[in-house]
Amino acid sequence: MQQSLLPPTSSKDIANIAIPVSLEFVFILVLNFINQVVVGALGAVAVASVGLVNSLNLIPTMTLGALGTSASILVARAYGAKREKELSTAVSSALVVAIGISLIIATPMIVFPHNILQFFGASTDVLKQGPEFMAVLALSLPFAVVSAVFSGILRSAAHPKSPMVATIITTVLNTPLAIILVFGWGVIPSMGIVGAAWATLIVSVIKAIVLAIQTFGLYRIAGWELPGNWGGWKFVLVPLFVLAVPLALTTIFWTSGNFIYNVIAQQISNDALAVLQIFGALEAVFFVASLGLMSAVTALAGRAVGAGDGALAKAWIAKIKRVGIWTGVGFGVLFALSSLAVPDMFPEIGPSVLVPVTFAILLNAAIQFVKVRIALLGAAILPSGDDVKGVVMGDFIAPFFVGVPIVIALAFFTPLGIYGLFIGRTIEEFFKVFFFSWRERRIQWQAVADKHFVPEELPDEPTTGIIQIP
């Protein structure tokens, strides 16, 4: 075990990681929300169609994004321990696995979109527009997953601003491109909601290319180095999947629960589904303002663990959690104030949608700090502390044994309808924060650090010669 010579924590170090990551995601979601407004001009059915497909597409996107989280944790540990060869093979292997699995999963969504949407209860109106949108959107899945892996690698290797640059470059193109393809311009015909899917595909390809150039070319974080034999693959893939598979399972549970809520809303009415989509798009803008704190945990605590310093890892986490409370409260207030702008943003949608959207915003703004704590614990702290089992348990129990049963009871067996859906989801959030907090108290950070600490490579060990680690 190595004793840290660094100060216990530094707010500047947290800010250097958290602010660029948060700005990146805020920027993405603001533009995505603008796209939601663009689609909203086509009417409630268009909003419902795009929302249902997006909620379904979110399941494989977020699930395979677990590879990015897993790779970022391994990269942070290798970076902290200054193991160059291990870093390069982890990066290359994660990218190969991400591309292969995402292609397999995207294929049925491209070939059988109508059958999939029909199976999940899409209405007749949604089935007229949704399948083509889904088929095109699914083409972007491999590029989105690869981008997630690259982004996690860059943040863990002390380049947190780089994914933000790639995001700015690509998402600035997204809104005008979506407007042109949705409504038509000059010789370009109007494509309706499918135009938004093509815009997403184009910018996803560009973003993946920019991130690849940053990782392998501009910053030379890693070399392309795949394992040479089965033993080498096993050495890399076992720790990658030990983290990724449980994280993928928990993501499946979370996104599946989210999709079930969309199905429930669809069964209430098209207006109810539109409510959920408008609320979700707006909520995400304010929630991801705190998302950079999760990357800060992964990078800073991961480096401390890789260096064998459990006390430093624990100190980083305690400080980041305190910051999370303040960001949750602050952005919760802004989220509540955003309800005043909803009528102007969606002038074509009537009171049957606007009133429940306003209710949902105010309710969730009041518990924004709780949601930030859940995200910190489930997406960063518990995985970094080797308690992915706790994350899987919480993300399985909370929706399927708490949230969904309560939502069904309130939405269909009381007069609450869509209001019952949001009340039930709030009860689920409180259950989850208590469960994750209990699991966190069980982590012994020094034991985790001792388990993962490895000495620096000896001078005669082969290295890639790529990384310059200070």
ABEGO torsion letter per residue (X at the ends): XBBBABBABBAAAAAAAAAAAAAAAAAAAAAAAAAAAAAAAAEAAAAAAAAAAAAAAAAAAAAAAAAAAAAAAAAAAAAAAGBAAAAAAAAAAAAAAAAAAAAAAAAAAAAAAAAAAAAAGBBAAAAAAAAAAAAAAAAAAAAAAAAAAAAAAAAAAGBAAAAAAAAAAAAAAAAAAAAAAAAEBEABBBAEAAAAAAAAAAAAAAAAAAAAAAAAAAAGABBBBBBABAAAAAAAAAAAAAAAAAAAAAAAAAAAAAAAAAAAAAAAEAAAAAAAAAAAAAAAAAAAAAAAAAAAAAAAAAAAAAAGBAAAAAAAAAAAAAAAAAAAAAAAAAAAAAAAAAAAABAABBAAAAAAAAAAAAAAAAAAAAAAAAAAAAAAAAAAAGBAAAAAAAAAAAAAAAAAAAAAAAAAABAAEAAAAAAAAAAAAAAAAAAAAAAAAABBAAAAAAAABBBBBBAABBBAGABBBX
